[in-house]
Amino acid sequence: MTLDEAIKHAEEVTEKNEKKAKSYPRPDKNVKGSGRKYNDCIECASEHRQLAEWLKELKQLRKQRTGEWRKMSDLPEDEDDRYQCSRCDNVIHYLSKENLYTFNRWCGRCGSDNDRRQVE
């Protein structure tokens, strides 16, 4: 399940439970145990609304932490193997073994997910 699908699902459950709650009688403070189904639906809708909000926040945070590796020059890699993070301008050398994992995905300085899987 993707993040967008999870957000959509949480919003659908919220809407469904809000509609469902309307079909049940509201709690009557004079009658013990009344409105239980109504309260359960409202509580479920509230929890899924909060979940959808958290997932939307996570999506925004992920967008802020993405970048890309930019080649430093037009020279072939055997002459210039430098790449730069688009978020923090961190420069790495692709052919350096200690930078191989970093180059493939995460920037070691800012932690952005540059998601580069292969050298073009």
Summary of the structure (lengths in Angstrom):
residues: 120
radius of gyration: 24.8
end to end distance: 29.6
largest distance: 83.1
contacts: 298
relative contact order: 0.12
helix: 48%
strand: 11%
